[in-house]
Structures are given as C-alpha cells and as structure tokens.
Amino acid sequence: MGNDLMLFDPAKSQFYVLNSTMAYLWKNCEGKVTLEGIVASVPQDFAVSDGTPVATEMKAALDELVALGVVTAE
C-alpha cells in the first residue's frame, strides 16, 4: 500500500483506502489549516515545484472525501 491509508467507518461498517494525495489531505484536515494552507505545504513535503496542479488535485481529493463522508467541509 505504500503511502496509502486505510480508514474504517464503524457506523457504516466500511473501509476506505485513500491514495497518497487523499491520505496527506486527510492527515492535515484538522480544522486549523485551510485547503490553501495544506496546498502551500505540499511543495516542501513532496518537492513539487508548481503548486497549481497540486491545488487542483487537492481540491478534487477534498471534494471526494467530503462526498464519502470521511471529512466535513465547513
């Protein structure tokens, strides 16, 4: 599984396997940092030179996590 992360939702009795992008986002979604703040930390953590594609990928990942009910958007 490498950098993937497995989550279990006991209320739904369902497992979720998050890819490395979603796992990074989930680990950093603690309600204290905005999506923009998380995206800003990606280049230093993943050595990505251009944050624009990262922002697009992170937004899509966040939308999917919200749709799954794994995180909530406020």
Long-range contacts (C-beta under 8 A, 24 or more apart in sequence): 7-70, 9-69, 9-70, 12-69, 16-68, 16-70, 18-65, 18-70, 21-57, 21-58, 21-61, 22-61, 22-64, 22-65, 25-58, 25-61, 25-62, 25-65, 26-65, 26-70, 26-71, 29-62, 29-65, 29-71, 31-74, 35-59, 35-62
